[in-house]
Amino acid sequence: MCRLQGKRALITGGARGIGYGIASRFLREGADVIILDVRKDQLAVALDSLRQETADSGKSQKLRVESIICDLADPNQIEHAATTAWKLFGGLDILINNAGIAVRETFTEIPFERWRNIIDVNLHAMFLLSQRISQYMIKEGIHGAIVNMASKNGLAGSSMLAHYNASKGGVVLLTQSMAVDLAKHGIRVNAVAPGFIDTPLDRELKEKEGQTLVLTDRTPMRRLGTIEETANAFLFLASDEASYITGTTLVVDGGHLANAGEF
């Protein structure tokens, strides 16, 4: 039996990286999936690829994969995307707030527009989309699951990422607060806090800086995490296996935060 059989999921930032990995993992576990992203061309490629995966799976049940273009910095587009997603599948059981952006720059040089854009995409959009989808779930009596993308950077500070760190710290507390308010409606809310994961965003940040620092020096497992390993954490928290878990942040960092006292 597939772990998400019959479930309907909306995944933001689904065109690449961890979002795409989550979508692929959910499809293998029997969920119908909508991927949402601002990157039109990449979204089209991802949609075709995911549909091909389902066609090649050999499963008798044909799963649905759809896509929605949305700029999460725009509240009007978020509202439209929420309504569109709900209508596409006639409801949703799972919301994955994965999308996020980051720029590395020293605190004194951060322009306010960039601060606001990162907070808008990483935190405000999560609030708005979760609020609308949970309202729909409550109205329809759906006992759903929401899983938010946090970060180890939302649990401990670091240089060059004040705006990103602040947004992810907000995600952790937003997750807990949502969990408390939505528990009575049968909606669970959790977060995943990855450490250093080998993703396109991570590689872009390194290339931009010409970075040579070995990021895994403080990580006991001495390697980067994979997209699949991160997607597995989202799968667990979205599934019925986590039926008594809400308001928690699951750290997936190879022991990095546990090793903070070493340096």
C-alpha positions in Angstrom: 0.0 0.0 0.0 1.4 3.4 -1.0 1.8 5.8 1.9 -0.1 8.7 0.3 -2.6 6.7 -1.7 -5.6 8.9 -2.6 -4.0 12.1 -1.2 -3.9 15.4 -3.1 -0.8 17.6 -2.6 0.2 21.1 -3.6 4.0 21.7 -3.5 5.4 25.2 -3.9 8.8 25.7 -5.5 8.2 22.4 -7.4 10.1 23.1 -10.6 13.5 22.0 -9.3 15.6 21.0 -6.3 14.0 19.8 -3.2 10.5 20.8 -4.4 10.8 18.6 -7.5 12.2 15.8 -5.3 9.2 16.0 -3.0 6.8 15.9 -5.9 8.6 12.9 -7.4 8.6 11.1 -4.0 4.9 11.8 -3.4 3.9 10.5 -6.8 5.8 7.2 -6.1 3.7 7.0 -2.9 0.4 7.4 -4.7 -0.5 11.1 -4.4 -1.9 13.4 -7.1 0.4 16.4 -7.2 0.3 20.1 -8.2 3.6 21.8 -8.5 3.7 25.6 -8.2 6.6 27.8 -9.3 7.4 31.3 -10.7 9.8 29.8 -13.3 7.6 29.2 -16.3 10.1 27.3 -18.5 11.4 25.2 -15.7 7.9 24.4 -14.5 7.0 23.1 -17.9 10.0 20.9 -18.1 9.4 19.6 -14.5 5.7 18.9 -15.3 6.7 16.8 -18.4 9.3 15.0 -16.4 7.0 14.1 -13.6 4.3 13.0 -16.0 6.8 10.8 -17.7 7.8 9.3 -14.3 4.2 8.3 -13.6 3.8 6.9 -17.1 7.0 4.8 -16.6 6.0 3.6 -13.1 3.8 0.8 -14.4 1.1 1.5 -11.8 -2.4 0.6 -12.9 -3.8 3.8 -11.2 -3.1 6.9 -13.3 -1.9 9.7 -11.1 -2.5 13.4 -11.9 0.2 15.9 -12.1 -0.6 19.6 -12.7 1.2 22.9 -12.5 0.5 26.5 -11.5 2.6 29.5 -12.3 2.7 31.9 -9.3 5.0 34.6 -8.0 4.8 34.1 -4.2 5.9 37.7 -3.6 2.4 38.8 -4.9 -0.5 38.2 -2.6 -3.0 38.4 -5.4 -1.3 35.6 -7.3 -1.2 33.6 -4.1 -4.9 33.9 -3.7 -5.5 32.9 -7.3 -3.1 30.0 -7.0 -4.9 28.7 -3.9 -8.3 28.8 -5.5 -7.0 27.2 -8.7 -5.2 24.4 -7.0 -8.3 23.6 -4.9 -10.5 23.5 -7.9 -8.1 21.4 -10.0 -8.4 18.4 -7.6 -11.6 19.3 -5.9 -9.7 19.8 -2.7 -6.3 19.2 -1.2 -5.1 17.0 1.6 -1.5 18.1 1.8 0.2 21.5 1.4 4.0 21.6 1.1 5.4 25.2 1.6 8.8 24.5 0.1 9.6 27.6 -2.0 12.3 30.0 -0.8 15.0 32.3 -1.9 18.4 33.3 -0.4 21.1 35.8 -1.1 24.4 35.9 0.8 25.5 39.4 1.8 26.8 41.1 4.9 24.2 42.6 7.3 25.3 46.2 6.8 25.0 45.9 3.0 21.5 44.4 2.8 19.1 46.7 0.8 15.7 46.9 2.3 14.0 45.8 -1.0 15.9 42.6 -0.9 15.1 42.1 2.8 11.5 42.6 2.1 11.5 40.3 -1.0 13.1 37.4 0.9 10.7 37.8 3.9 7.8 38.1 1.4 8.6 34.8 -0.4 9.9 32.8 2.5 7.5 33.8 5.2 4.6 36.0 4.1 3.7 33.7 1.2 3.7 30.7 3.6 1.3 32.5 5.9 -1.1 33.6 3.1 -1.2 30.3 1.2 -1.5 28.2 4.4 -4.2 30.4 5.7 -6.3 30.1 2.6 -5.8 26.4 2.1 -6.5 25.6 5.8 -9.7 27.7 5.5 -10.8 25.5 2.6 -9.8 22.3 4.5 -11.8 23.4 7.5 -14.9 24.2 5.4 -14.8 20.8 3.7 -13.9 18.9 6.9 -10.6 17.7 5.5 -8.1 16.5 8.1 -5.0 17.6 6.2 -1.3 18.1 6.7 0.9 21.1 6.1 4.7 20.8 6.0 6.8 24.0 5.9 10.3 24.4 4.7 12.4 25.8 7.6 16.2 25.5 7.8 19.0 24.9 10.3 19.5 28.7 9.8 16.2 29.3 11.5 17.5 27.5 14.6 20.9 29.1 14.9 22.4 32.3 13.4 25.1 32.5 10.7 26.9 35.2 8.8 25.9 36.7 5.5 22.3 35.6 5.7 20.4 37.9 8.2 17.3 38.2 6.0 17.2 34.5 5.2 17.8 33.5 8.8 15.1 35.8 10.0 12.6 34.4 7.6 13.4 30.8 8.6 13.2 31.6 12.3 9.8 33.0 11.6 8.8 29.8 9.8 9.6 27.7 12.9 7.4 29.9 15.2 4.7 30.2 12.5 4.6 26.4 12.2 4.2 26.0 16.0 1.4 28.6 16.1 -0.4 27.2 13.2 -0.2 23.7 14.7 -1.9 24.9 17.9 -4.7 26.7 16.2 -5.4 24.1 13.6 -5.2 20.9 15.7 -8.8 21.1 16.7 -9.7 21.0 13.0 -7.7 17.8 12.4 -4.9 19.7 10.5 -1.4 18.9 11.4 1.4 21.4 10.8 5.1 20.6 10.9 8.4 21.8 9.4 11.6 20.4 8.0 14.9 22.1 8.8 17.6 20.9 6.3 21.3 21.6 6.8 23.7 21.6 3.9 21.9 19.9 1.0 23.2 19.5 -2.5 20.6 21.6 -4.4 20.7 24.0 -7.4 20.2 27.0 -5.0 23.2 25.9 -2.9 25.4 25.5 -5.9 24.4 28.9 -7.3 25.3 30.6 -4.0 28.7 28.9 -4.0 29.4 29.8 -7.6 28.4 33.4 -7.1 30.9 33.8 -4.3 33.6 31.5 -5.8 33.3 29.7 -2.5 35.9 27.2 -1.6 34.9 26.6 2.1 34.1 23.0 2.9 30.7 23.4 4.4 30.7 19.9 5.9 33.7 20.5 8.2 31.4 20.8 11.2 28.9 18.1 10.0 29.6 14.8 11.8 28.4 12.8 8.8 31.0 14.7 6.7 28.9 15.1 3.6 26.1 17.1 2.0 22.6 15.8 2.4 20.7 14.7 -0.7 17.4 15.9 -2.1 16.0 12.4 -1.7 16.9 12.4 2.0 15.1 15.7 2.5 12.1 14.6 0.5 11.8 11.6 2.8 11.4 13.8 5.8 8.6 15.7 4.1 7.0 12.4 3.1 7.0 11.2 6.7 5.5 14.3 8.2 2.8 14.5 5.4 1.8 10.8 5.9 -0.5 9.1 8.4 2.6 7.6 10.0 3.1 11.0 11.6 -0.6 11.2 12.8 0.3 12.2 16.4 3.0 14.7 15.4 2.2 18.4 15.0 4.1 21.6 15.8 7.5 20.1 15.4 10.5 20.9 13.3 12.4 17.9 12.0 16.1 18.7 11.6 17.8 17.0 8.6 21.4 18.1 8.8 23.7 15.2 9.4 24.3 16.3 13.0 25.5 19.8 12.1 23.6 21.7 14.8 24.4 19.0 17.4 28.1 19.7 16.8 27.9 23.4 17.4 29.9 23.3 20.7 33.0 21.9 18.9 34.0 25.3 17.4 
